[in-house]
Amino acid sequence: MATGTLPFVILRYRVPLTLFLLIYIDLFHCLQFIVPFKAPSDCGVEEFFDISSLSCVRCGPNQRRSTTGQSCICKTGYKALTTDKASITCQQCPTDKPAVTNDGFGCIRCPASLNDEGKCRCPTGSVLVERDVNGNLLDEATCETCTGNGPAFSVPNSSGDRCERCQASFINTSCVCNPPNVLAGGLCFAPGSLPTNVNPSVNFAQLKFSVQSAWFVKNLYSSSAACLVFSNLTACQALGNMCVMNMHSFSSVSTDACGLFNTIFRSRAALSSTQDISYWRVNLPWLYYGDEPGLASRVLQTDPVPIGFSFRGKNKNTDIKLIAAVYNARGEFLRWENIGGDNLQLCPETTTKQAAAFSFGTAYQESCDLSVLELVQTYPEPLFYDVFMDLGGGENRKLLPLPTLVYNQQYSGRFINQESMKNWYLSRRMFLVDTLSGREKSVNSQPKVIRVATSIKIRFQLVPRTLEGQVYPPLMTVTYRDVLITDINTQTVSTTFSVEYEMDQNEARMKTDTALGVMGGVAVLYSLLKTVSWKRRIASPLIDVETMLKFLLFYAGDLANVFFAVTVGTGLYWLIFYKAQQFVSVLLPLPDQEEQFVTYIGCAFALKAVQFLHKLFLQLSVDVFFIDWERPRSKASRTVQATGEKRDSSPVSIWRTYFVANEWNEIQSIRKISPTFQIMAVLFFLEVLGFSNLALRDPWPTLQRSPQAYTPSYSLTLRYGLSATLWLCIGLLQVIFFTVFHEHFVEDKIRQFVDLCSISNISVLLLSHRCFGYYIHGRSVHGHADTNMEEMNNNLKRESESLCSQRGLLPNTETQTFQVSITNRLRVQYDRIREPISRRNRPSRLMDASSANPLDQSIRAYHTMNHFLGSIIDHAQPDMDYIVKDKLMFERVIGMEFLEPSDKSIFYNDEAHSFSDVLFYGNEATLLMFDTLFFCVVDLGSQSFILAAVLTYIQQTIFRMIRIALGRKNLVNKTMVDERFLI
């Protein structure tokens, strides 16, 4: 029974239960709440904007919206009843008391008429009285007249509910400013105190128009008159502020803000000065330094600041302490304010980064784009700053005024502060944002134009030859921009705040130029010496165009070395002395002062590129010939027995020549460093270990920087000095490791090639010039190299046990490499024999069709050349003989031979294997400097070490491929080795 009931119950309530679950699940997932958008302007006349529900709510009976739109007030003729509820209740006033009291909670009869709000109105000069002295509401209000004559001298206050003593300027006979007196700004001035036709316009020179400023219309005359007549301190400050808003500019119109200020300034000449400063007249703000020619240089470069800066040690002092007196537009003094946060920096940044601007030696610059709408909302009125440098002193604290250079200041239509320093007109007071002077209709209307300090730069100049970190008074340069309001919601304006440090670079520049001049002169002499040596080596006594071109090519390389040495030395000097100094004695060149230095770097790179390409061309045109000393060997050949035995000679194998040529082809592009390791090591030091931070424009030699700390810009001088020095150091360490360790204990490809020539019984003649080159003596001491493995091993064993003669060209010597200076006769014969080979390489259209097979001619020429050069080495040509001698030390140093080979060629012993000069291997210095300059030039242009490394690797790869490809082609053309065997 029970078991049968359960399905029935479930079936009965299945539908309601399912519906409940669906609703519950839907509510569980519906977590997105949507409310309608309402603004106060969307509410009707009888509605107010409820700030709690963010919606429009209807007012109660007999109520209307208040002026703020966020509450309800009673309609005209209705009083509010006191209630403890959130809303008010309004009740209509009776007909015998139709007016509502000023507080809105009572009804009263009026002595006169009612105003538009249904309240009592009194005539001018009277105050409305609605309650007795005990606060009880009167049945009828009264209008009490204020006594304007003495001794009361009273007038209604601004609220019109009480009498108060009138302003002092009115107190003469009454509180009424009767003609011919002038009423302005709530003050009464005697006639003739100041011309009344003042010019309230503000000149926006960048936009080429002026604005009749509502603020100036309201306050210019009253402020200037109150300052002149009554010496009102606040009025004088307000007048000065209006002059500052007009860019401190003087014009032919003497009734504008600055003209009026200057008039009052001159009128105070007989009075004492403030703080014993002649430019700071009594009761007036200090706006100008004076207009004497050359005054700016005397102020900025005569007397140093009486404190010194030090980067480290117990007397460390890097804090720049600035303080400002802050005034509002009405001339009221607000406060003393320490400069160091966002008071002079418009860009929003962290406090830590903004504080870095006032750490001495740190080149600071922060830029951003600001919304014009936010500027108008944030700065409804400008604040004015008189900036001082805090010199300390404890109880006798002293301040140093900071001269200000307003870049937009005009003097009789000239932008004098954009000219040379002798015409500068220094000033004092500045502001950040002015949204007040550009308002035309009223001071509460939207401005037509705003003025923004788009660039504020504080510059410190080091005293020359100081050892105590002394600087001249810092200069603050302010550049303003006039922004015409067109679309306030989308307009932006860029602004920059920077602090920079400079020193007189004339002495350093003079030393650099002197070094360049002296070393450049030495380079000229050295290039002339190279040219003379080249003329000797090509056996040409004539001075022709080719000679001049050769001199220029040599000079390009030597002058590149001069520029490179001077620039690297200069960069390293600044890196060491700036980062390691204790008391400040040197400061980095400014970016515009580095232009000449960067030009020198560009010259070094361009000239070094010319030298590199010149050497590359010479290497790709070297004459090469492999002299095969192998002679045919007889062999036994079995023939028919009837004919007996017959001996014939086997041909000499060409494989040894191919093998030596292949090895020569491989060593053409080897270097004393690993370019890949070089690039990776430089990047590791710069980017991973943080050495790049040493090139930042601050005095701290720290490798790691906090992400929250301010990171200054890079100094091009330090960046070049750091990267060039690092590249050279790593390169030199590689060269030392390669020559000291790798070549002695691992592999020496140059000596291995010489050994290979000896084992292969092949000598190599290299002619880098017409009559000069190198000779590798590879003649085997065993007579033959075409042999089997057993005989080869026996030969090597005999050689190792000194059971045979030595490998040298001369008997009982080991010298196998020589520099050769050949006679002109030998070179002519060499060219004559080689002519068929040269003809083979010419275009087919230039060849004589009737001539023999070019290949056969080339083969005959090859054998002829091989026999000819072999006979020369064996002294078989008396008219083309040679002698062997050592080169003088001085000859080795200057790279020139004193003896000319007129009758006999000269073989100079060369244990240094200088034949590598026709390879990359022997030109590592040029390659290393070229890579260094290429890396640095790319980095200076892109400010990216990674990009510079990538492009340097690509450049190295490209030139290596060019050297291999064209070097192989030259080898094929000069030696008749088939290119297919050069793998």
Beta strands, then each sheet from edge to edge (+ up, - down):
strand 1: 47-50
strand 2: 55-58
strand 3: 63-65
strand 4: 72-74
strand 5: 78-81
strand 6: 89-92
strand 7: 99-100
strand 8: 107-108
strand 9: 126-131
strand 10: 137-145
strand 11: 154-156
strand 12: 163-165
strand 13: 182-184
strand 14: 187-189
strand 15: 201-204
strand 16: 209-212
strand 17: 273-274
strand 18: 277-281
strand 19: 322-327
strand 20: 333-339
strand 21: 364-371
strand 22: 384-392
strand 23: 398-401
strand 24: 404-406
strand 25: 430-431
strand 26: 433-434
strand 27: 449-461
strand 28: 475-484
strand 29: 492-502
strand 30: 623-628
strand 31: 633-637
strand 32: 646-650
strand 33: 762-767
strand 34: 772-776
strand 35: 817-821
strand 36: 882-885
strand 37: 905-909
sheet 1: 1+ 2-
sheet 2: 3+ 4-
sheet 3: 5+ 6-
sheet 4: 7+ 8-
sheet 5: 9+ 10-
sheet 6: 11+ 12-
sheet 7: 13+ 14-
sheet 8: 15+ 16-
sheet 9: 17+ 18-
sheet 10: 20+ 19- 22+ 23-
sheet 11: 20+ 19- 22+ 25-
sheet 12: 21+ 29- 27- 26+
sheet 13: 21+ 29- 27- 28+ 24+
sheet 14: 30+ 33- 34+ 35- 37+ 36+
sheet 15: 31+ 32-
end
